[in-house]
Amino acid sequence: MSTSRLVAAALLALLALLALTVAGCDDGTFAGSLGPTGATLVSVGDRGGGTFAGSTTTGTSAAALVGRWTHVEASGPGGGGLLTRIEWTFGSDGSASRVVTTLTPLGQAVAVDRAGGRWTGGGGIVSITLAAAPSTPSVTLRARFAVETGLTGTTLVLDGLRYQRSDGV
């Protein structure tokens, strides 16, 4: 098996483990199903974060989310120097997409996971239903968010992770 296939298989196993871990993180902030019939509901807890010095929260309304947002992080010590880029796009028509790309240190894509769906939000809470393959149910994510403006630009704090606006708005 080639190295890229081994890395892709390891990444898929890690994503499956992460999905199982997140599914068990219900913080009790809501009950019931937010998605369509048969959807899996994943409660994403608040990972912390918050406003940093020199920034101001500019929005917790649905309109503040519209745009493309990117977060990049390095893998842990055993990750071989891989980077993970997560890109969320929230459309004004309620459409949503998430692209998770695993990159080598030189910027070559090792694996790409794309998901599309719908979103609603307001009051600092966003609910995102991602469409799944025909044989699996959809997944609904619910998380806290805030959009901040600071010296480094506009930042979306989504479930404690910081995403930079990447659509030029």
C-alpha positions in Angstrom: 0.0 0.0 0.0 1.4 3.4 -0.9 2.3 6.0 1.7 -0.5 8.4 0.6 -3.1 5.6 1.0 -1.7 4.7 4.4 -2.0 8.4 5.4 -5.5 8.7 4.0 -6.6 5.5 5.8 -5.1 6.8 9.1 -6.8 10.1 8.5 -10.2 8.4 8.0 -9.7 6.4 11.1 -8.9 9.5 13.1 -11.9 11.3 11.6 -14.2 8.4 12.6 -12.7 8.5 16.2 -13.3 12.2 16.3 -16.9 11.8 15.1 -17.5 9.3 17.9 -15.9 11.5 20.5 -17.9 14.6 19.4 -21.1 12.6 19.4 -20.5 11.9 23.1 -20.0 15.6 24.0 -23.6 16.6 24.6 -23.3 19.6 26.9 -27.0 19.6 27.7 -27.7 22.9 26.1 -30.6 21.5 24.0 -32.6 18.4 23.5 -34.4 16.8 20.6 -33.6 16.6 16.9 -32.7 19.7 14.9 -32.3 17.9 11.6 -34.5 16.1 9.2 -36.0 12.7 10.1 -33.3 10.1 10.5 -30.6 12.7 11.0 -27.8 12.2 13.5 -27.6 15.1 16.0 -24.1 16.0 17.2 -23.9 18.5 20.0 -20.6 20.4 19.8 -19.7 21.9 23.2 -18.1 25.2 23.7 -14.3 24.7 23.5 -13.6 28.1 25.0 -12.0 30.8 23.0 -13.4 34.2 23.6 -12.5 37.7 22.6 -8.9 38.7 22.5 -7.4 42.0 23.5 -7.8 44.6 20.7 -10.8 42.9 19.1 -14.5 43.6 19.3 -17.4 41.2 18.8 -19.2 42.6 15.7 -21.9 40.0 15.4 -23.7 37.0 16.6 -26.5 37.3 14.0 -27.0 35.0 11.1 -25.9 37.8 8.6 -22.5 38.0 10.4 -21.7 34.3 9.4 -22.2 34.8 5.6 -18.9 34.3 3.8 -16.0 31.9 3.6 -13.9 31.2 6.7 -10.6 29.3 7.0 -8.8 27.6 9.9 -5.4 25.9 9.6 -3.7 23.8 12.3 -0.7 21.6 12.5 -1.1 17.9 13.5 0.3 16.6 16.8 3.8 15.2 17.4 3.0 11.9 15.7 1.2 13.5 12.7 4.3 13.7 10.5 4.1 17.5 10.1 0.7 17.4 8.3 -1.5 20.4 8.3 -5.3 20.4 8.4 -7.2 23.3 6.6 -10.9 23.6 7.5 -12.9 25.9 5.3 -16.6 26.8 6.0 -18.7 28.7 3.5 -22.1 30.1 4.7 -24.3 31.4 1.9 -26.9 34.1 2.4 -29.4 31.6 1.0 -28.9 29.2 3.9 -26.5 26.9 2.0 -23.4 25.7 3.8 -20.3 23.8 2.8 -17.3 22.4 4.7 -14.0 21.3 3.1 -11.4 19.6 5.3 -8.0 19.3 3.5 -5.0 17.5 4.9 -1.8 19.0 3.5 1.9 18.0 3.6 4.3 20.6 4.9 4.9 21.6 1.3 1.2 22.3 0.7 0.3 19.1 -1.3 -3.2 17.8 -0.6 -3.1 14.3 1.0 -6.9 14.0 1.6 -9.9 16.1 1.0 -13.3 15.7 2.6 -16.2 17.8 1.2 -19.7 18.1 2.7 -22.6 20.4 1.8 -25.8 21.3 3.5 -27.9 24.0 5.1 -27.5 26.3 8.0 -29.5 28.6 10.3 -28.2 30.8 13.0 -28.6 33.8 15.3 -28.1 34.8 18.9 -24.6 33.3 18.9 -25.7 29.8 18.0 -25.5 28.1 14.5 -27.1 24.9 13.5 -25.6 23.2 10.4 -27.1 20.1 8.7 -24.5 18.4 6.5 -25.8 16.1 3.8 -24.3 12.6 3.9 -23.9 9.9 1.3 -27.2 8.3 0.3 -26.7 5.2 2.5 -25.9 7.3 5.7 -28.0 9.8 7.6 -27.3 13.5 7.7 -25.4 15.1 10.6 -26.6 18.2 12.4 -24.0 20.2 14.2 -24.8 23.0 16.7 -22.2 25.3 18.0 -21.6 28.8 19.5 -20.2 31.5 17.3 -19.1 35.1 17.3 -17.6 37.3 14.6 -14.9 39.6 15.8 -13.1 42.5 14.1 -9.5 43.3 15.2 -6.1 44.4 13.9 -5.6 41.1 12.1 -9.0 41.3 10.2 -12.3 39.7 10.7 -12.4 36.4 12.7 -15.1 33.9 13.2 -14.9 32.1 16.6 -16.8 28.9 15.9 -17.0 26.5 18.8 -13.8 27.9 20.2 -11.8 27.6 16.9 -10.7 30.8 15.2 -11.4 31.1 11.5 -10.1 34.0 9.4 -12.4 35.5 6.7 -11.0 34.2 3.4 -13.5 35.7 0.9 -12.2 39.2 0.8 -15.2 40.8 2.4 
